[in-house]
Amino acid sequence: MEIVDLSQDIYQGMMVYPGHLKTVVFDHATHEETALRFDSEFSFQTKGLMINDNGPTHVDSFSHLDPAPDALTIDQMSLDLFYGTAVCIDVSDVPAQTDITAEHLEAAERAAGVTVESGDILLLHTGTFGRYGSTPRYLTDFPGLGESGSKWIAGRGVKTFGVDSPTPDNPVSRIYPCHLMCREHGITHYENLANLDRLIGRRFTFAGFPLKLIGGHGGPTRAVALLDSEN
Ligand SMILES: [Zn+2]
């Protein structure tokens, strides 16, 4: 079995969605400081961090995108949403700041030679992270699911989906049809994934368990793909 890391690096200065809390990482305790606490040669070091719950590679909670008072926070959501059979299709030819349509998704599924089954986790390779990485263009130069593309995802019975960009919506949209679809259908998604180019046309197991942050509106995640060698 091969494990592919689908997570972006977490560090001070990393790109986060415009307006979100920026990531702060600092040395909290150093070996030099903690050595004074022990009469042996032992010492330890730790870091402190401040992070937006929707900052790095993460999965949205329903409470993030739905104002209903009973919308589930990240700690209340079923772990089943974060693990399961998955496929990845390629929409990296869709131009930045335009809509990914149902037709794009149909064509991408055909080209990938996989079938999106009901209950699958679907990853969409937009190519954004691979193209722009830790540069400001990562936050602006990508396409997003328009109304028809969002409906397609719900209609195909996808359990959870994910993108390698800051949001599955078109960054210039003032409607956010994809997040509205997620609210309506109770489907959540991953943002800021990486390395999806390695999974196009493959069937694999996805695992992306979020931090168990009580009341959290998203969960930073170490997302991975587990590939059988014969896939
Ligand atoms: Zn989102």
Boltz pocket constraint, residues with backbone or C-beta under 6 A from the ligand:
constraints:
  - pocket:
      binder: B
      contacts: [[A, 60], [A, 166], [A, 167], [A, 168], [A, 179], [A, 189], [A, 191]]
      max_distance: 6.0
